[in-house]
Amino acid sequence: MRQIRVLLVDDHALFREGLAGIIAAQPDMQVVGEASDGLEALVKARELNPDLILMDIQMPGMDGLEATREILKSQPEVKVVMLT
């Protein structure tokens, strides 16, 4: 069974940790990386090529909406779920 590769993006470490725990309990999903802002998400998305990105909308610096636009320009196959 192929696992869904997930990138977590949120500026709150505790929230990312909680999501990572929930995802780790799923046999068909794997957290491949975490980012704390939109700019870091761009870098990690290019490096890790995730299948799914769970993206916070409001973050300091580059927000989730802008990061999503930029990621989808170069990786249109990536699915992004926005979190608030």
Buried (B, 14 or more C-beta within 10 A) or exposed (E): EEEBBBBBBBBEEEEBEEBBEEBEEEEEBBBBBBBBBBBBBBEBBEEBEBBBBBBBBEBEEBBBBBBBEBBBEEBEEBEBEEBE
